[in-house]
Amino acid sequence: MKKLLGASIPLLAALVAFFFGAIMLVALGASPWEGLTSLASGAFGSGDRIAATLVKATPLILVGAGISIAFRTSVVNIGGEGQIVAGALLSTMVALAIPDVPRILLVPIVMVAGLVGGAIAGAIPGALKAYASVNEILSTIMLNIIMLQFMNFLLRGPLIDPLEVEAGTRIPQTARLSDNAALPTLVSGSRLHLGVVIALLAAVAAWAMLWRTPLGFRLRAVGHSPAAARSAGIKVERHITYALAISGSLGGLAGAILVFGSESQRMVTDGSTAGFTGSAGFNGIVTALFGGLHPLWTIPSAVLFGGLLTGATNLQRALQVPAALAVALNGIVVIFVVSSNRVRSRLEELLQARSEFKNSSGGDGPSADVDSLIEEVEHA
Amino acid sequence: MLLEMKGITKRFPGVLANDGIDLEVEEGQVHTLLGENGAGKSTLMKILFGLYQQDEGEVLLRGKPLSIGSPSEAIDVGIGMVHQHFMLVPTLTVAENVALGLKSGRGALTDLDAVSKRINEISEAHGLSVDPSVEVWRMAVGERQRVEIIKALYRDATLLVLDEPTAVLTPQEVDDLFVILRRMTDEGRGLIFISHKLHEVMALSDEITVLRNGAVTGHTRPSETSREQLAEMMVGRSVKLVPDRPHVTAGEPRLVIKNLEVKGDRGTMAVEGLNLDVCGGEIVGIAGVSGNGQKELAEAVAGLRRAEGSSHIMLNDVDVAQLDTRKRRDLGLGYVSEERMTDGAIGEFSVSENLILVDHGSEKFTKGKFLDFKAIREQGETLVKKFAVKTPSIDTPVSSLSGGNIQKVILARELTAKPSVMVVAQPTRGVDIGSAEYIHSQLIAQRDVGTATLLISEDLDEVIGLSDRIAVMFEGEIVAIIPSEEAERDKIGLLMAGVFDS
C-alpha cells in the first residue's frame, strides 16, 4: 500500500502538471492534444528519437542518483553543474595526456577520471560543511561558478586546441580527443552509446550502496539523526564528506560521458555552464525529487525528463510555440512533485496510524501516538 | 461539583479507548488521573476539550450538561490546559504569546501594554514571577511552563488540566510548581493532574483515579493508599518499585576518571576536576540536581563532548579522553543517552535497524561488502523477544513505539554488545512503570555479570534503589560518595542542594 502510494503520487503530480501545460498551450492558441502528441512523438516517435531521449536521460540518471545519495544524508547538493564540469575536465586532461593507451583500457580510465574529478568537486563543499559548518547550498552553488570559470580558463588557455591558435580563430575548445577514449555506440548508425549502460549500472550501484551496504546504512543514519548516529559511534563529519563526494563523483561521471559520448569528441565552452552540461546538474535535482530520492526510480524519471527535453524541440516546430514552454512545464512538475511529497508523508502517517490501530491490543501500545497523529491530521 | 464525567465510553476501530469512565472534580481540589501510556487518559481529556465526541456518557460542568465541539469553546467555558509539550512561539515575548488568539481591546491593533499589565497582576497573585517582555526562547523550561499556566489563568480557567507537567522539570522546579498549583486550588479552581510519577501523585493529589486499558481500576486518596498499591492498579499486577539487588563483590576499577574538566553548552566549565572510579560488578549512581554537570559528565565519558586537555578517562587502563566514540565503544563502552529520541535511536529507522545501529559494520551483520539481512532480522526477532519489546513488527519505525519500548530497544542494543563499562543516563525518564521495572532488572543483571555501570538519574529513588555507591554531584564536582547501606534520602538531598556541613 505504502509502495503504491509512493509510486502513484508523482505520476498524479505529473498529470496535473501536464494539465496546466495544456492550459498554457490553449493560452498560446495551440491545441493541447496536438501539443501532447507532438511532444510524445518528438520524444519517443522513432528509434532515433528514443536514442536522443536516452542520451539526454543519461546525465540525468547519474546526477539524480547522486543527488538522492546526498539528500538521503541530509546534505543538499546544488553543485551538479560544477561537478559535471570537474569530471569532464579531469577526464579530458587524462585523455590528452595518454591518448595512445588501447581503447579497452582508456575508456575505463577516462570514466574513472570523471568519477575522481566529480568526487573532488563534491568533497570540497562536503568537508567545508562537515568540519567548518559552511552551508553546503551556498558552497556548492559558488563552486559551480568557480568550476565554470576554471573551465573557461583552461579551454581558452592551457588546454586550447593548438590548431585554433594556429588558425587564429581561438575558439575555446580542446583538440579532438583520442578515439581510443570514445564511448562505443550501442546500435550502429545511432547516437546511442555505452554511457546509457554505465548510467544504469551506476544507478543500481547507488541503490545497492544506500540500502544494502554498511556505508549506506551509516549515510542514512547520519541523514536522519546526526546526534544518534554520533552516539552510536558513526563518524558524522566523515560521512557528510563522503556523501557529497559520492554524489559529486556521479556528476563527474556524467561529465566524462558528455565528453566521450559526444559527436565532436572534444570539450567546448560557450562561456556558460549550461552550454556544456545542458543544465543536467540542475535538472538532475528535479529528476531525483520526481524519483522520490530513490536511485532506481530516477531512471524512469530521467527518461521522462529526457523525453520532455527532446520532445520540446518537436513541439516548438510543430505548433510554433516557444521552446520555453518545456522549461515552464518542467518547473510546474517540480512544484507539484515537491508539494506532493508533503501530501505523501501525510497520507503515509495516516495509513500507518490505521494499521497500528489494528495491531495495538490496548495497554502499553502505540495508541497514544495514534491519538496525537489523528489529531494532527484532523487539524491539517 | 465543578466537573462530572459520567460513564464516558469511546471506541476506535478495534480499540475500546474509554470504557465507562467516571471522573469527578470539585472546586479547590487536585484530582489526579493516573495511568500508563495508552491507558486512555489523553482520550478522556480530548473528549473534555471537544476534540473527540464520546460514544456514550455525559459531561457536566457545574451540574449543567456540557457539549463542546472544539478547544476554543472549552476555553470559553473556563477549561484550560497546560500541555506537556509547550504551545508557545519561541521568538515571541511572553505578552505576545499570551495575547495570541485573544481579541484585542484596540480592534485590529494589539494592546500589549494592557496584556502585560494583567500578566504582572496574575503572576504576582500566584507567585509565578514571569517578565512579560522577555522572549520565550530565552526562558528555562520551568519558566516556559509558568507562561503556559499564565495563558490559562489569563483566560480565566476555573478547571485546569495539567498533562504530565513535571516531565520536563527538575525536582526543584517541581516543588515550585506544586506551590503554585496549591495556590490555585486555594482560590477554588479545580485541577486535573495527569502523571505517572507516583511520589508526585502522592504529594499533590486530593483524589486519585487510576486507569488501565481504558477503564477505571481504582479510585482512592493518598492517605488511603501507597505507591505500591497505585502501581499495582496501573499495571494490573504487583510491581517491584525497588529492585532486588543481590550482593556482588566489586572487582577491579574499570572506569577511572581523573581531573575531568568539561565545558557546558554555554562555554563555561560544567565539570570541574571530577574524580570517580567505577569497578566491575558495581553500579555507581550520580545523584544531583539537574544542571550540575551530569549531562556533560556522561557525554564526556561517551566521547560526545570534548574533555579538556588535562582530563583522564581510563577505560580498562586505556586513556580514552581524546579518543572518538567509535574507539571507546570498541574498547567496551556502552552508552544509553538521556535523550533517547535524539541521541539514542533513529525514529525513522525500524526496530531491527536501530538494534544494529552500533554493530552494523561487524562481521556478524555483513556478508562481504553487503549487509546480511538474514542475520539482522534474526537479531531483531531475538532481541525483541528477549527484551519484551512491544512492537507490531521488527520493521516498525521506532518513532511509533512508546517511550518505554524505545528505551528497551536501546538497552537491548547496548547490553547485547556485552559492555565492560556502561554509562546509563535517565534510563526510565518518561517510561511506564512496567518497562521501568524491567529496565532496572536488566541493569542489575548486567551488574551481576561484572559490568561497571555509571548511572545518572534525576530520580533519586532510582539512584538509591539501584546503586552500590552513590556519588553526589554539585556544581561539576563529586562532593560525597556514600555506600548504599548508608544512603539516606534526606542527607543526600541536602548534599545535592550544596549543604555540606551537618
Contacts between the chains, C-beta under 8 A, distances in Angstrom:
chain1	res1	chain2	res2	distance
A	208	B	370	7.6
A	212	B	370	5.0
A	212	B	371	5.9
A	213	B	369	5.9
A	213	B	370	5.7
A	213	B	371	6.3
A	214	B	360	5.3
A	214	B	361	4.2
A	214	B	365	7.9
A	214	B	366	6.1
A	214	B	371	6.1
A	217	B	353	7.5
A	217	B	360	5.0
A	217	B	371	6.4
A	218	B	360	7.4
A	218	B	361	7.8
A	220	B	349	7.8
A	221	B	346	5.8
A	221	B	349	7.0
A	221	B	357	6.6
A	224	B	346	4.7
A	224	B	347	7.3
A	224	B	348	4.8
A	224	B	349	6.5
A	225	B	342	6.7
A	225	B	346	4.7
A	225	B	347	7.2
A	225	B	348	8.0
A	227	B	339	7.5
A	227	B	342	5.0
A	227	B	343	4.8
A	228	B	342	6.6
A	228	B	343	5.5
A	228	B	344	6.4
A	228	B	345	6.1
A	228	B	346	4.9
A	228	B	357	7.2
A	229	B	346	7.4
A	229	B	357	7.7
A	230	B	304	6.2
A	230	B	325	6.5
A	230	B	343	7.7
A	231	B	302	6.5
A	231	B	304	5.9
A	231	B	325	6.7
A	231	B	335	6.1
A	231	B	337	5.4
A	231	B	343	4.6
A	231	B	344	6.9
A	232	B	325	7.8
A	232	B	357	4.3
A	232	B	358	4.7
A	233	B	324	7.8
A	233	B	325	4.6
A	233	B	326	3.9
A	233	B	328	7.8
A	233	B	329	4.5
A	233	B	330	8.0
A	233	B	358	5.8
A	234	B	326	7.5
A	235	B	324	6.9
A	235	B	326	6.6
A	352	B	397	7.9
A	352	B	400	6.6
A	354	B	13	8.0
A	355	B	392	7.5
A	356	B	392	6.3
A	356	B	400	6.2
A	357	B	12	6.1
A	357	B	13	5.6
A	357	B	14	5.6
A	357	B	15	6.2
A	358	B	13	7.3
A	358	B	14	5.4
A	359	B	392	4.0
A	360	B	14	7.6
A	360	B	15	6.4
A	360	B	38	7.6
A	360	B	392	7.7
A	362	B	15	6.2
A	362	B	16	7.4
A	362	B	38	6.9
A	362	B	213	4.6
A	362	B	214	6.6
A	363	B	36	7.4
A	363	B	38	6.2
A	363	B	39	8.0
A	363	B	212	7.8
A	363	B	213	5.6
A	363	B	390	7.9
A	364	B	36	5.6
A	364	B	37	6.2
A	364	B	38	5.7
A	364	B	390	5.8
A	364	B	402	5.8
A	364	B	404	6.5
A	364	B	405	7.3
A	364	B	432	5.6
A	364	B	434	6.4
A	364	B	435	7.1
A	365	B	38	5.2
A	365	B	390	6.4
A	365	B	402	7.2
A	366	B	38	7.5
A	366	B	392	7.8
A	366	B	400	5.0
A	366	B	401	6.0
A	366	B	402	6.2
A	367	B	12	8.0
A	367	B	15	6.2
A	367	B	17	7.1
A	367	B	38	4.6
A	368	B	37	4.8
A	368	B	38	5.0
A	368	B	42	6.1
A	368	B	402	6.7
A	369	B	399	7.9
A	369	B	400	5.5
A	369	B	402	7.5
A	371	B	17	7.9
A	371	B	42	5.4
A	371	B	43	6.3
A	371	B	46	7.0
A	372	B	42	7.6
A	375	B	46	7.1
A	375	B	51	6.1
A	378	B	51	7.8
